[in-house]
Amino acid sequence: MNTPDSSKKRPMAQIAGRKEAGCEDTKIDVKRPKLERPDAEPMFLRPPFRQTPGPVTASQNYIRNLILERWEAEVKACEQAKKLQLLEIAPGPAISILQASIRRLVVERWDAEVKRCEEAKRAQLLEVLLAAHGISKLM
């Protein structure tokens, strides 16, 4: 039975049916996955999957401008939010004690936020200045 047709793959149902019928065992071809060559690139990334990129070089002036723009936008947003919250409090000729205290709380809160932004801006500018001189850690 070694004809060219017998070398073709048969469905498992036919093979199982022949075994039950008492036919002789036939050789089953098993298709094995191809192994990678050692010099081939891997199909999947090896750990670590996310790697930290290297440092990016940029001029000190450019970084300083980015910091200034970012924190100036933050301060402007705080001022805008303060104005909107103050407009929500019903203005009138006779301001009640409750409205005056709420108005004071709103002003204090947003002034504290602006102060925090200014401090953060100064801290980042100092970091850039120190890094430009090679100082990366303060004792």
Sequence and secondary structure as in RCSB ss.txt:
>XXXX:A:sequence
MNTPDSSKKRPMAQIAGRKEAGCEDTKIDVKRPKLERPDAEPMFLRPPFRQTPGPVTASQNYIRNLILERWEAEV
KACEQAKKLQLLEIAPGPAISILQASIRRLVVERWDAEVKRCEEAKRAQLLEVLLAAHGISKLM
>XXXX:A:secstr
   GGGGS   HHHHHHHHHTT               TTS  SS  S SS         HHHHHHHHHHHHHHHH
HHHHHHHHHHHHHS   SS  HHHHHHHHHHHHHHHHHHHHHHHHHHHHHHHHHHHHTT     
